[in-house]
Amino acid sequence: SNRGSLHVTALPMAALIRTVLRGRCQVHLFGVEAYTGHRGGDELFALFSEFRPRVVLMESFAAPDADVSTGGIIPYQDHLNRAGLPRALAAIATNQELRQAWSCEAVGVLAALHVGAEIRFAD
C-alpha cells in the first residue's frame, strides 16, 4: 500500500517527534521547542545522539560554492576546515556551553556529522 501512517512519540525533553511510515522507510520530524533559544542546540544534539539518524534533511545550508539540488547531499565535509572539523565535532559532543552559544543550525550540522548522518537539502 502507498498509504503512510503517523506515529507520535513523547520525550522527556521538550521535543516532539512525529514519525511518518511509508513502506520500510521512516521519516522522523523533530520539533525543537527552544529552537531559537539557548537550549535549542542542546535539545537537537540530544535528539540526534539518541535516535542516530542515517539522514538529516535541512531546509537551508551554508556552502556557498556547492551546487546542491533538492534531495542532494550537502557536502559540508568538503567546505569545513579539515583541521578544525574533528576538533569542532569533539567540542560539540562534550561542551554544553558551546551547544548553547552556537545557533541551532550550526549545532545541527555538527551533531549530524557527529552521529555519521548524511545531510541532505530538503527545500
N, C-alpha and C positions, 0 to 999 in steps of 0.2 A: 504494500500500500504506500502511496505517496503522502499520506497524511502524517503530520507530525504531532507530537504531544508536548505538553508543557508541564514541567515539574518545578516546584519552588522549594528551596531549602533554606531554613532559618539558621543563622550562625550566631554564636555568642557575640561577635563583633557587630558593628552597625551595618555591614554589607548585606545585601540581599542578592541571592543568586537565582536566576531563572535558567533552567536547562531546557533547551529545545531539542527533542529527539527526532531525528529523521533517519530511518533505517538504522545503520550501525554507527552513524555519526551523532555526536553530541556537541551542542554549542552552549557554553555557559555564559550568561550575561551577568556581569558583576556590577552592582550598584554600590559605589563608594560614597557613603553619606558625607564624609568630610573631604570630598574631592578637592575643594578649593581651600581647605583649612590646613593647619599644620599636621593633623593626624592622617590626612589622605594618603600620603606616601607610605606610612606605617601600615595602614589598612590594606593597601594594594600589595605591598610586599608580603604581608601575612597570607593574603588570599593566594598569591602565586606560589608561595612556599608550601602551602597546604595542598592545593589542587594540582600543582605542577603541570600546567597546560602544555600541550605539544605545539600549539599555535596560538599566538596572541594577535588579535585584529586591532589596528589603531586607525582612527578616522583622520589623522593628520600625522605628518612626520617632518623631521628636520634633517634632511640630507640633500643640500642644495644641488649637487651635480647628479643626483640619482634620477634616472628616468624610470619611474615605477608606475605601472598601471594598476587599476583596481584589482585586488586579489593577488598582486605580485608581492614578492619578498622585498622588504625594506632592508637594504644592505648596510645596517648600522656598523657591523664589524669592519667594513671597508672604509667607513667615514669617521670612525672614532679613533683617537690616538692609540696606536698599537701598544705603546709602552704604558700608557695610562689606564687603558681599559681593564687589565687584570687588577690593578690597584683599586679602581672605582668599583668593580664587582665585589672585591673583598670588603671594601669600606661600606658599601650599601647593605651587605649582609650582616655586618657587626655593629654599625653605628646608627643607633636610633635617632640621634640628634641630626645627623646628615639626612636621613629619610624624611624628617620633619621639616628641615630647612629647604630642601630642594622641591621643585614643582612635582606634582603627581605624575605628569607626563615623563619627566626625566627618570624618576624612580621606577615608573612602569617599564621603560625601555631596559634599564639595568636589571630590574627584577626578572623580566622575561629572559634576558640573556643569562642571568644567574642560574635559572632553572633549566636552561637549554632549549627554550621555546623559540620557534621560528616566528618572526614578526612580519605580519602581512598588512598591506594597505587595504582598508575596507571603507571606501568612500560612500 
